[in-house]
Amino acid sequence: MRIGTLNMFRQGIGAIIDRQTDLFRTQQQLSSGKRINRPSDDPSGAAQLVGLSESLKVTRQYQRNIDSIRSRLELEDSSLAAVGDALQRARELTIQGLNDTNGPEERTGIAKEIRQILDEVKGLANRTDGTGEYLFAGFQGQTAPFTDNGAGVFSFVGDQGQRFVQVGAARQIADGDSGFDVFMKIPASGGGFEDVFTTLNKLANDLEANTPNPATLDQLDKAMNNITGIRATTGARQNAVDRQETVNVALISQLENTRSIVEDLDYAEAASRLNKQSVTLQAAQQAFIKVQNLNLFNFL
Amino acid sequence: MAVGLLGTAASGLQAFQRGIAVAGHNISNVNTDGYSRQRIELGTRPPSFTGQGYIGNGVQVNSINRLFDQFTTDRLRDTTSTSAQYDTLFNYSSRLSNLLGDSKAGLGAGLETFFNSVQDLANNPSSVPVRQLVLSEADSLTGRIQGLDQQLSSMRDEINNGLGTVVNEINGITSAIADANRNILDATTQGAGQAPNDLLDKRDALVGKLSELVSVRTVEQSDGSLNVFVGSGQSLVTGFLASPLKITQNGFDVRRSEISIVSGGFAAEITDNLTGGKLGALLDFRDQSLNKAENALGRIAVTLSTEFNRQQNLGMDLDGQMGVDMFSFSQPLTSAHAANSGTGNVTTTFDSANIRDLTTSDYILGFDGTSYSLTRVSDGQAVTMTGAGTAANPFNAEGLNFVVSGTPVAGDRFQITPTRAGAPSMTLLISDPGDIAAAAPATLSEATNANGLPVNSGDGALQLQSVDGTFTPLVSGITFTYDAVAQQFNYAGDATGSFAYNPATDSGNSFTVAGMRFRISGTPATGDSFVAAANTSGSGDNTNALLLAGLQSAQTMENGNASFQDANGQLISDLGARTRSAEITSKAQASLKSQAQESRDALSGVNLDEEAANLIRFQQAYSAIAQVVTVANTTFQTLLSAVGR
């Protein structure tokens, strides 16, 4: 077959340009470390990366949510622990006051201490978190939830709302408890309910009147049981948060792994490809020069 | 005799000189595109009769031919056209898919950051800085969507300009071909039927250039002129006459350029018939990739806005007000065709309740004299509409409502581009961080006395889960009271009624009353009551924020089969696949083109070695025939000296 001289030139140059393009692509992959540098490199892989990137970001956000709920639960737990300790102290004082060896003065002294405990528990119940929100106000976080008319009548002005935090794709965990459940919803012996503050106030009143009442001690026990019960659920939630964190960490590493398989470059393969492609380019260039020099006119 | 010999020698000298001239011409044009090598055809001169028989008179040049084959030339032209088409398509497609698929600048990253900020809001619903962050992220999301659309829009301008340029180039070439036809005919007449090789090459080269711009077919007439056809047989060149192409406006959309052919002063639109070459690529890219990408981007913008607004409207903001819309966006674009003769008018709006059914297609609503029918442009399929087309009962299909009015005439058409304007028009409506509705609009709690102490004696609990579109803000609230004998809840207040609840079988189930969905668990006692009230100062409530954040993974698109990010991934993958296919086809066509070039050049291309050999051949023959002149001269001198003695 005849070959046109111009065609020989064109094909030689064409081959060099094609090899250069291949080499450039490989170089680009090596410098970015990515197999997919544009959607057309692997269209379905590119779509997969979009989904993986979102899943990764969302799961990392769940971890952020976990940090936030964990600190809230810790704050709640330490507040409840303090309330529990205070009630325990009140219990010991009451038992001490019930002992008939005590006279009215002693009992008034004990009552004074119980009133301090009442103030302490009230302070804990009206505690705010790091952002200034009342911890036990339900959803009414801007208002102190517990009020006191000064005459022994205590009221809860928060609501029964309980906030949930998203810690996993299908997992929401409550980040606290309403003061309604913690301090108010304590069954009274004779039916109905009595709040912690009223119980403490009654203890103090009885002691001041020198008529300590063992029944009130029972009511205090109920309040302490309630706090213990709430602390147990808080602990359970903390455990659930820890478990979810482990799940999230595993998920993140699995997603990262998949992303790497889809997106990342096999360096060994790419490096040897680069090598092969540069040899091919060199060969094409040398062949071009050699062939272009072959010309009958050189011998005329 | 010597005179005859001189004549013979002279004929050789002349013929071989011509031979050298042709070789020189070939060598000179070794780099000329479209040049076909020429060959000198030699023949014997008519012999002279003598008594001893015919005696030869030397050589003559019969013709100078170009080595040309119509078939290989046609094949080269076709592959050139396809190759140019896919080259151009690849260039534009890769720009588009790289733009939308960029992991940092694309839509994906914007969606992720925005929804992360909504999650932060759910963690901290009363924090004003966190709320402010949601607004800033929402603002940058709309900015990003608008920015992407801006880029698509400038690509559209570029395509429109490109169409104008290509049409001008085509017109230049076709009028040059018409001129070439005239010149070839003149030259053939003057040359007594000998072919004007270089002019023919020049015309073939023009046709080759034309094929790079658009796919054409040619028919050579018996008089040697070439007729050129485009599309489905529209004549671009007939003999000496070229019919120019012209950019015209689309009947629905004046900003959309169409291509028409002007013949006899009348312009006919032939856009849909044009294929191949750069022009085919530009049209294909505009219709198949660019429009689709802009519609897809707009669809995400419209759906995201609609879903977000819907959930906002179901929540309560920091001021105790029901949430207002967060995003605004344009309703579908509807345009009547310029040729409509009736007074019919169509208004299209999104059907928010079925926004998940939106497609990325455009639609044509046509009137046939008795009724309207809807056609989906992407696949040409008819779409069934429900409704009557009135404001009260609009036509409804695929997430759209159509209200028709006026008196249309049979054949009148309306074009609807539902989501094209979605992306550029998406804006943030809220500027007050307090306006984000993070809370549920109601609370549901067990009854208490004036001091907040519980009064119920059973352990039943009601937990509010969500509210739906039928919810209206509570005024005096609703009280649910249980009747353990009848095993039912009676409720009164803003709404009145009752529903059954059997603690043994229904505990943990959800119920909906007055648009509020709630879960009931436990065993309430008779008289136990629960109160639903407006959540006016529930600043710590994140119920609605969680639902807003949940929209990220909700399947709100593609008939409920895709999330926003899924739809974005589909778009990227679709454009990536188009780009990849254009790239592969472009490579394959380049190789076919190179093969076609090779086989054309095998016949028509100049080979310098061959020409060098020809030079040597003719030069040697020339030297040899020159020797004959010397011999003739010597013979004559010998005779002269013999006679002169």
Interface residues (C-beta under 8 A of the other chain):
Chain A: M1 R2 I3 G4 T5 L6 N7 R10 Q11 G14 R38 P39 S40 D41 D42 P43 S44 A46 A47 Q48 L49 V50 G51 S53 E54 K57 V58 Q61 R64 N65 S68 I69 T131 E133 A137 G138 F139 Q140 G141 Q142 T143 V153 F154 S155 F156 V157 G158 D159 Q160 G161 R163 F164 V165 Q166 A169 Q172 F180 M184 K185 G191 G192 F193 E194 D195 N295 L296 F297 L300
Chain B: V30 N31 S93 S94 S97 N98 L100 G101 S103 G108 A109 L111 E112 F115 N116 Q119 D120 A122 N123 N124 P125 S126 S127 A439 T443 S445 E446 T448 A450 N451 G452 L453 P454 V455 S457 N535 S537 G538 S539 G540 D541 N542 L546 A549 G550 Q552 S553 Q565 D566 N568 G569 Q570 I572 S573 D574 L575 G576 A577 T579 R580 E583 A590 S594 Q597 E598 D601 A602 L603 S604 G605 V606 N607 L608 D609 E610 A612 A613 L615 I616
